Amino acid sequence: GILFNTGAGQHILKNPLVVNSIIDKAALRRTDVVLEVGPGTGNLTVKMLEKVKKVIACEIDPRLVGELQKRVQGTCLANKLEIKVGDILKTDLPFFDACVANLPYQISSPFVFKLLLHRPFFRCAILMFQREFALRLVAKPGSKLYCRLSINTQLLARVDHLMKVGKNNFRPPPKVESSVVRIEPKNPPPPINFQEWDGLVRIAFVRKNKTLSAAFKSSAVEQLLDHNYRIHCSLHNTEIPENFKIAEKIQTVLKDTGYSEKRARSMDIDDFIRLLHGFNSEGIHFS
């Protein structure tokens, strides 16, 4: 009897075969605490409660919270379910071993990074996304969908596309096709300052088909890096020559590292690590 708010991404997964397949791929254990975001009416939730120690379900819609509570009320599953009401992007994540969710698609990107920067580490996340978003997560250098999201996610995690899910498996059906993805954080994470890394990658991917030499000629980029360079020199008591030009220093780093004529669309994680090290060793920072 509930009218689902499709504008808020409320598309309930109704096919029990898909539900079971997602749970199988999560390889849940009896001792697990599972985080679920957007449980809806609880089709995934109830199945997981039968297998794990606890499910923490985060739901923003009070009507669906009521449905979920009704569904487990008076059963042995009720004391294994904890419901958090509110916006998952505005609250701290609890401790959990695995995250399994049919996410509202409009929070996909911010939620992925909230997950990947969360500590302590979790074992894995099995998440439903819009198909194109899922394909961006797993895209490789040279692919049309390869972008900042791809390289940032792959820096911090191993990502695998598990299965496609058609529109008719949902009620009401969304306008787009969906996919299920497994995300396993790299533990320990790479020894890189993520803010620095993302600052560099952001500049390179604004025009991913341009050469890096051209991408770094933007006046906004030059102003930012000049400002950061002057702070770096001030902190390290380094004198800046009167005729100093940040544009020349940037182009020198790009030439010396061999990336001046490279394009972001074809560069992998190791390329960006080398480039970041090249800039940092010359006192140029991105955060």
N, C-alpha and C positions, 0 to 999 in steps of 0.2 A: 504493500500500500504506500510505499515511500516514493516520492518523485525525486529522482536523482538529479543532482546539479552537475550537468556535464561541463559547464563553464569552470567548475572547480575540479574537473578531472574525475568525476564519479562515474566510472565504468566498472561495474562489478563483474569479476571473473566468475562465470557460471558453469563452465565445463569441468566436471569432476576429473576427467582424464588429464586435463592440463594442470589442474590443482595438484593431483598426485604426482605428476611428472616433475613439477617445480620442487615439491618436497623431497622427492627421490634425489634430485640433483643437488640439493642442499646437504645431503648426507648427515642429517641431524642426529645428535646423540641424546641419550636419556638425561644426561647431566647439563644439557645446553640451556642457556637463557637466550631467547630469540627476540630480536627487535623487529616489529612489523609496523610499517608506515602506511596509513590509509587502509585499515582492515575492512572497511565497508560493512557488509552484513556478516562477515566472519567465515566465509567459505574456506579460506586458507587457514584462518586462525584456529578453528575447531580441529582441523586435521593435525595441525602442529601441536596443539595442546595434548593430543593423544600420545605424542612421541617424545616430548621434551619436559624439562623441569619447570620451565616458566616461559610465558610469552608476554612481552611488554608491547602493547598495541597503542600506537599514537594516532589519534583521530581528532580532526578539527571540528567536525559536524556533530553537535549534541544529539541530533535525531538518530544518527548511526551508532553513537555510543549506546543509546538506549536499546537499539536492536541487538547489539552485540551482547549487552548485559543480559537481556531476555533469553538469548540463545543458550547461555551456559548456566543460567539461574537454576539452582536446585540440583545441579549435576556435580559429579566428582571433579569436573574440569574447572569449576568456578574459582577455586582457591589457587589455581595455577595461572590465572589471567590477571594482569595488571593493566589498567587502561589509563593512559595519560591524555588529557584533553587539551588541545591547543595546537599552535603552529610549530611543527618540528624544526623549521629553520630558525625559530626565535628561542628555542629552548636547548639546554645542554643535553647531549645524548647520555643515556644511562650506560652502565656496564652491560655488555652483551657478548655472546660467543659468535653468533651468526645473525645476519640481517636478511629477512625474506620479505619481499614486498611487491605489490602491484601498485607502483607509485602514481600519484597524480602527475601527469607528464610535464606540467608547467614548472615543477620544482626539480626536474631531473638533474640539471647541471649543478645548481648550488648544493643539492643534497649529496651528489657524488663527492664533491670536494669537502663537504662537512664530514662525510664518512671517512675519507682518506686521510684527513688531518686529525681525526679523533684518536685519543689515547686513553686507556691502554688499547693495544691492537686487538682486533677481532679476527676470527679465522677466515670467514668468507661472507660475501653478500651475493644473494641470488635475486636479481631485480628485473622487473618488467618495464621496458621502455618503449617509446615510439620507435618503429623500425629504423628510421634514418638516424636518430640519435644513437641507437645501439651500434649501428654500422660505423658511425664516427668514432665511437669509443675504441673500436678494434682496428680502425684504418691504419694502413702502413704508409711509409714515405712513398711518394709518387702516385698514390691513389687520389682520386678526385675528392673524396670525402676527408682526406687527411687534413687536420686543423689543430689549432691550439689545444682544444679539448682532448684530441687523440694523444698528443705527445705528453701533456700534463698528467693524464690518467695513467699512461703507460710508464711514466717515470716512477710513479708511486705504487703501481699495482700490476699484477698479471691479469689480463682481461680476456675472457673467452665468450664468443657468441654461442649460446647453447641450443636455442630453437626459435622458430618463427611461430607466432600465434596470430591467427586470422581474426578479423573484426567480429565475426559471428559467435566467438567464444565469450563475448561480453554482453551485459545488459545494462543500459542500452549500448548498442554497438558504437565504437568511436568512428571518426571519419578516416582514421589512419590504421595501417597494419602495425603490429607490435612484435617485439622480440624479447627473449629472456637472455640475460647476460650474467656471467659469474665474474665477480671481482674479488681478487685475493691480494690483500696489501703486502707489499714487500717488507719483510721484517728480518733484519733491521732495514730502515729506509736508506736510500742513497745519501751520502754525507754532503748534501747540498742545501743551501739556504733557499727555501721554496719561493719566498718573496722576490729574491734576486733573480732566480731562474724564470719565474713567471713574468717579471718585468722585461727580460730579454726576449722571451718567446712571444710576448704580446706585440712588441715592436716588429719582430720578424714576420709574424703572421697577419699583420694588418693588411699587407698586400703580399700574399704568399707566393705570387708568381713573379714578383719583382726580384732583382738581385738585391743582396743585402746592402751592397754599396748604395743603391738607390733608396732602399727602405730607411737607411740611417741618415739620409740627407734632409729629412723633415725638420723644419725649424723647431717644432714642439719637442721632438726627440733631442735635438742638439741643446735646447735650453735646459731640459731635464738633466741630461748627462753632464752639462757644464756646471749646473748647480751642485749636483752630487759630487763631481770631481773637486770643486772648490772646498766643499765640506771635508772631503777625504784629506786634502792637502793641509787644511787648517788643523785637523786632528793629529796629523803626523808631522807637523812643523815643516812641511815641504814648501819651498818658495815656488811661486808660479811666475814664469817669464812674462815680461810686459807684452810681448807680441804673441802670447799664447792664443791658439784657436782650437776649440774642442773638435771642430769639424775635421781638422787635419789629423788630430790624434786618433779619432774614431776610424778614419780611413786607413791610417797606418796599421792599427790593430787588425782590421779586416784583411789587409794585404798580407801582413806578417803571419796570420793564422791560416791563410789560404782560402778564406771564405768570402772574399770581396765579390766574386761573380757567382757564388752559390745562391740558390733560392730555397726559402723555408720549406716549400712543398716537397723537396727531395732530401731534406736533412733529417738524420735520425738523432736519437738521444745522445749518443757519443759525440756527434758533431756539435750539438749545442753545449754539452759539457766542456768541450775543448774551447769553444768560442767564449763561453762565460769565463773560463779560467784566463783566457787571453786578455779580456777586458779587465777583470779584477786585478790581474798582476800589474796592469798599468794604472791602477787607481780609479778605474771607471766602474761605477756601481749603478744598479738598477732599482734599488729600493731605498 
